[in-house]
Amino acid sequence: MKKEKTFDGRPCAEGPLCGRREFVSGLACAAAMAGCATRPAPSGFTASGEIRALLLHLGHNMWNDYLPEDMDNSILKDPTRTFEDGTVDTVLRNKDELWNRAVARMAEKRLNMLVIDIGEGLVYPSHPELAIKGSWTPEKMRDEIARLNALGIEAIPKLNFSTTHNGWMKHYRRMVSTKPYYKMCEEVIADVAEIFGTPRFLHVGCDEETPGHQRNFRFVAFRRNELWQHDFLHLIGACERNGMRPWAWSDYGWKHSDFYEWCPKSVLMSNWYYDEQYGGFDLATNATSDHARLKCFYDLDKAGFDQVPCGTNWAGDVRARLKIGADDVMGRLVALCRRDIAPQRLKGFMMAPWSSCDTEENLDINLRGIDLLAAAL
């Protein structure tokens, strides 16, 4: 039997799961030495105080079942058809004028962070093949970051590496957990670090990687157990090697309690709770399937993680069916977390309207989300 090598953040020769304990220990040391949490934002912009963040989508191919361009399928012959038809956007949906109006409302309401869900919305220098028509150049992104900073808004990049939300990777989506895939992830993360000027955080997504979320996909790929753990830690290592503190969704912990034990405390956590089943914000009385999601705030706090809880004004199926909307979610979430999460670990809040800046109707959803977060805070 070959001697197992120490894991250094890359797949080792004997396989992708070797040296896991050594890697976790190394990450903790690296995070402590790097001081990721206190690194200033680029362009002389210094972040301070409670995070008041909006999640806004630049790209949109995080919600699709990607089909290779060379597949003989009539659905690909009409480039105007989008992800609802099972293919990807070939032209960027985001409209700059609508995006700018959302940013202006953020500044007006004194929100101080924009988490940019990039996807295919940026031309990555290492992988320009991932871009589509209209993807922002690095120069345009740098100009926007400078503009945001001037408005008092910190720009934070987000890339979703979940196999449920990785259509933006194009052909790499079908190469998950292989050497070319790991290399692409590392290179794109390095690109983002350089373009954003080594931001404080990089949000890596990693949510909803389950069979249920891919039940209607043509191509299904989801990692389990030690493989999911290995790939998640690989991303965390890539962030920290590039000087960024990793930020992630927390829903893997809903059904995997060991997540709180092996995940490095350097990871900033966003548990998202939208009260989709309309069961409320009280653990003692919420008997719906949302109970595990609500409990996650307390599990993360007990385990010692820093948190930026995420709410929404998007209505899930139950709320939509009852026609009650979700405008009450953020205010109640802020009250709950300020009451029950240790103040030193509660770093702020994030609003996720889950709406693009592509139509007036969708812009209104974003503007409403901004207003609700500002009112809650």
C-alpha positions in Angstrom: 0.0 0.0 0.0 1.3 3.5 -0.9 2.0 5.8 2.0 -0.7 8.5 2.2 0.6 12.0 1.5 -0.4 15.2 3.3 -3.2 17.1 1.6 -2.1 20.6 0.7 -5.4 21.9 -0.8 -5.0 19.9 -4.1 -6.0 16.3 -5.0 -3.0 14.1 -4.0 -1.7 11.3 -6.1 -3.3 8.5 -4.1 -6.8 10.0 -4.5 -9.0 13.0 -3.6 -9.7 12.1 0.0 -6.2 11.6 1.5 -4.8 13.7 4.3 -8.1 15.3 5.2 -7.3 15.9 8.8 -3.9 17.5 8.0 -5.6 19.8 5.5 -8.3 21.0 7.9 -5.6 21.7 10.6 -3.5 23.6 8.0 -6.5 25.7 6.9 -7.2 26.8 10.5 -3.5 27.8 10.9 -3.5 29.6 7.6 -6.6 31.5 8.4 -5.3 32.7 11.7 -2.1 33.9 10.2 -3.7 35.6 7.2 -6.0 37.8 9.2 -8.7 37.4 6.4 -11.5 39.0 8.5 -9.8 42.3 8.9 -8.3 42.8 5.4 -9.4 46.2 4.0 -11.4 46.3 0.7 -9.7 47.4 -2.5 -9.2 50.9 -3.8 -8.6 52.5 -0.4 -12.2 51.6 0.7 -12.3 50.5 4.3 -15.2 48.4 5.4 -16.5 48.9 9.0 -19.5 48.1 11.1 -22.4 45.7 10.5 -22.7 44.1 7.1 -25.8 45.3 5.3 -25.7 43.3 2.1 -27.7 42.8 -1.0 -27.3 39.8 -3.2 -27.6 40.8 -6.8 -27.2 38.6 -9.9 -24.9 39.6 -12.7 -25.1 36.2 -14.4 -28.0 33.9 -14.5 -26.7 30.5 -15.7 -26.7 29.2 -12.1 -30.2 28.0 -12.6 -30.2 25.7 -15.6 -29.5 22.3 -17.0 -26.6 22.9 -19.3 -26.6 21.2 -22.7 -23.3 21.0 -24.7 -23.3 23.2 -27.7 -22.5 20.2 -30.0 -25.5 18.2 -28.8 -27.9 17.7 -31.7 -31.0 19.1 -30.0 -33.5 21.5 -31.6 -33.6 23.5 -28.3 -30.1 24.8 -29.1 -31.1 26.1 -32.5 -33.0 29.1 -31.1 -30.5 31.3 -29.1 -33.4 33.3 -27.7 -34.6 30.5 -25.6 -33.4 30.5 -22.0 -33.0 28.3 -19.0 -36.7 27.6 -18.6 -36.3 25.5 -21.8 -33.4 23.6 -20.3 -30.5 25.5 -21.9 -28.3 28.4 -21.0 -28.5 32.1 -21.6 -26.3 33.0 -24.5 -26.7 36.8 -24.0 -26.3 38.4 -20.6 -29.7 39.3 -19.1 -28.4 42.1 -16.8 -29.3 45.6 -18.0 -26.8 48.2 -16.8 -29.4 51.0 -16.5 -31.5 48.8 -14.2 -28.5 47.6 -12.2 -27.5 51.2 -11.7 -30.9 52.1 -10.3 -30.6 49.2 -7.8 -27.2 50.4 -6.7 -28.5 54.0 -6.3 -31.3 52.7 -4.0 -28.7 50.8 -2.0 -26.7 54.0 -1.5 -29.8 55.9 -0.6 -30.8 53.4 2.0 -27.2 53.1 3.3 -26.6 49.5 2.5 -22.9 48.9 2.6 -22.2 45.7 0.7 -23.1 44.3 -2.7 -22.6 40.6 -3.1 -22.3 40.1 -6.9 -23.4 36.7 -8.1 -21.1 36.5 -11.1 -21.6 33.3 -12.9 -21.2 33.8 -16.7 -21.3 37.6 -16.2 -17.6 38.2 -16.2 -14.8 37.4 -18.7 -12.4 35.3 -16.7 -8.9 35.9 -18.1 -7.9 32.3 -17.5 -11.1 30.9 -19.0 -12.6 33.4 -21.5 -14.6 30.5 -23.0 -17.0 30.7 -20.1 -18.2 34.2 -21.1 -21.3 34.9 -23.2 -22.3 37.9 -25.2 -22.4 40.9 -22.9 -20.2 39.4 -20.1 -18.4 42.2 -18.3 -14.7 42.7 -19.1 -12.3 42.8 -16.1 -11.9 46.5 -16.8 -15.6 47.1 -16.6 -15.8 45.2 -13.4 -12.9 47.1 -11.9 -14.7 50.4 -12.8 -17.9 49.3 -11.2 -16.1 48.2 -8.0 -14.5 51.7 -7.8 -17.9 53.3 -8.4 -19.5 51.2 -5.7 -16.7 52.0 -3.3 -17.2 55.8 -3.9 -20.9 55.3 -2.9 -19.8 53.6 0.3 -20.6 50.1 -0.9 -18.1 47.2 -0.6 -18.1 44.8 -3.6 -17.9 41.1 -2.8 -17.7 38.4 -5.5 -19.9 35.3 -5.4 -19.3 32.1 -7.5 -21.6 29.1 -7.0 -19.7 25.8 -7.1 -22.7 23.7 -6.3 -23.4 21.1 -9.0 -27.0 22.3 -8.9 -26.0 25.8 -9.8 -22.9 25.5 -12.0 -24.3 25.8 -15.6 -22.0 28.9 -15.9 -19.1 26.5 -16.0 -20.3 25.1 -19.4 -18.4 21.9 -20.2 -16.6 21.8 -16.9 -20.0 21.1 -15.3 -19.6 17.5 -16.6 -16.0 17.2 -15.2 -16.7 17.7 -11.5 -14.1 16.3 -9.1 -11.5 15.8 -11.8 -8.1 17.4 -12.2 -9.2 19.7 -15.0 -12.2 20.8 -12.8 -10.0 21.6 -9.8 -7.6 23.5 -11.9 -10.4 25.6 -13.5 -11.9 26.4 -10.0 -8.5 27.5 -8.7 -7.8 29.7 -11.8 -11.2 31.3 -11.7 -10.9 32.0 -8.0 -7.5 33.6 -8.6 -9.0 35.7 -11.5 -11.7 37.0 -9.2 -9.2 37.8 -6.4 -7.1 39.9 -8.8 -10.0 41.7 -10.5 -11.7 42.6 -7.3 -8.4 43.7 -5.7 -8.3 40.9 -3.0 -11.7 41.5 -1.5 -12.4 40.6 2.2 -14.6 37.6 1.2 -15.4 35.3 -1.7 -18.8 33.6 -1.4 -18.5 30.1 -2.8 -22.2 29.2 -2.8 -22.3 25.4 -2.4 -26.0 25.1 -1.6 -28.8 22.7 -2.7 -26.5 20.0 -4.1 -29.1 17.2 -3.7 -30.9 14.7 -5.9 -34.2 16.5 -5.2 -33.0 19.8 -6.5 -31.9 18.1 -9.7 -34.9 15.9 -10.2 -35.8 17.5 -13.5 -32.2 17.8 -14.8 -31.1 16.0 -18.0 -27.7 15.6 -16.5 -27.5 14.8 -12.7 -24.4 15.1 -10.7 -24.2 15.5 -6.9 -21.4 14.7 -4.5 -21.9 13.0 -1.2 -20.1 12.5 2.1 -16.3 12.7 2.0 -16.2 13.7 -1.7 -18.5 16.7 -1.0 -16.3 17.5 2.0 -13.1 17.2 0.1 -14.3 19.5 -2.7 -15.7 22.1 -0.3 -12.4 22.2 1.6 -10.5 22.5 -1.7 -12.5 25.7 -2.5 -11.9 27.0 1.0 -8.2 26.5 0.5 -8.2 28.2 -2.8 -9.9 31.3 -1.4 -7.5 31.6 1.5 -4.4 31.1 -0.6 -5.6 34.1 -2.7 -6.1 36.2 0.4 -9.9 36.1 0.7 -12.0 34.8 3.6 -14.4 32.1 2.3 -18.1 32.7 2.7 -20.7 29.9 2.1 -24.3 28.9 2.4 -24.9 26.7 5.4 -27.7 24.3 4.2 -25.3 21.3 4.0 -25.5 21.3 7.8 -29.3 20.9 7.8 -28.9 17.1 7.2 -25.2 16.6 8.1 -24.5 17.6 11.7 -20.8 16.7 11.3 -20.4 19.7 9.1 -20.2 21.9 12.1 -17.3 19.8 13.4 -15.0 19.5 10.3 -15.7 22.9 8.6 -13.0 25.4 9.4 -14.2 28.3 11.6 -12.6 30.7 9.1 -15.6 30.2 6.9 -18.2 32.9 7.2 -21.6 31.3 7.2 -24.9 32.4 5.7 -27.8 30.3 6.8 -30.9 31.2 4.7 -34.3 31.1 6.3 -37.3 32.3 4.3 -40.1 30.7 6.4 -41.2 29.1 3.1 -43.6 26.7 4.8 -45.1 29.6 6.9 -44.3 27.8 10.2 -42.9 30.8 11.9 -39.6 31.8 13.7 -40.0 29.9 16.9 -38.2 26.6 17.2 -40.6 25.4 19.9 -43.7 25.8 17.6 -42.4 25.4 14.1 -43.3 21.8 13.2 -42.8 22.2 9.4 -39.9 21.0 7.3 -38.4 24.4 7.9 -37.5 23.5 11.5 -34.0 22.2 10.5 -33.3 25.4 8.7 -34.3 27.5 11.7 -32.3 25.4 14.0 -29.2 25.9 11.9 -28.7 29.4 13.3 -28.4 28.0 16.8 -26.2 25.1 15.7 -23.8 27.5 13.9 -23.7 29.8 17.0 -23.0 26.9 19.3 -20.2 25.7 17.1 -18.6 29.1 17.1 -19.1 30.3 13.4 -19.4 33.9 12.4 -22.7 34.5 10.6 -24.4 36.7 8.1 -28.0 35.4 8.1 -29.9 35.7 4.8 -33.5 36.6 4.3 -35.6 37.3 1.3 -38.7 39.0 -0.1 -39.2 36.1 -2.5 -42.2 33.9 -1.7 -41.9 30.1 -1.7 -44.6 27.8 -2.9 -46.7 27.8 0.3 -46.6 31.6 0.8 -47.3 32.1 -2.9 -50.3 29.7 -2.8 -51.6 31.5 0.3 -51.0 34.9 -1.3 -49.3 36.2 1.8 -46.0 37.2 0.2 -42.7 37.4 2.1 -42.3 41.0 3.1 -42.4 40.0 6.8 -39.4 37.6 6.6 -36.4 40.0 6.9 -37.7 42.0 9.8 -38.5 38.9 11.8 -35.2 37.3 10.9 -33.3 40.3 12.1 -35.2 40.4 15.4 -34.6 36.7 16.0 -30.9 36.7 15.2 -30.1 39.9 17.1 -31.8 38.3 20.1 -30.4 34.8 19.9 -27.0 34.9 18.2 -23.9 35.9 20.1 -23.2 39.6 19.1 -19.5 39.0 18.5 -20.4 36.3 15.9 -23.3 38.1 14.2 -21.5 40.1 11.5 -24.6 41.5 9.7 -27.4 40.5 7.4 -28.0 39.8 3.7 -31.1 40.3 1.6 -31.6 37.9 -1.4 -34.5 39.0 -3.6 -33.5 36.3 -6.2 -34.3 38.6 -9.0 -32.2 39.9 -11.9 -31.9 43.4 -13.2 -33.3 42.5 -16.6 -36.9 43.9 -16.5 -38.7 46.7 -14.7 -40.8 44.1 -12.9 -37.7 42.2 -11.6 -36.0 45.5 -10.7 -39.0 46.4 -8.5 -38.5 43.1 -6.6 -34.9 44.1 -5.9 -35.8 47.6 -4.9 -38.4 46.3 -2.5 -35.8 44.0 -1.0 -33.5 46.9 -0.4 -36.2 48.9 1.3 -37.2 45.9 3.5 -33.6 45.3 4.6 -33.0 48.9 5.4 -36.2 49.1 7.4 -35.4 45.9 9.3 -32.0 47.3 10.3 
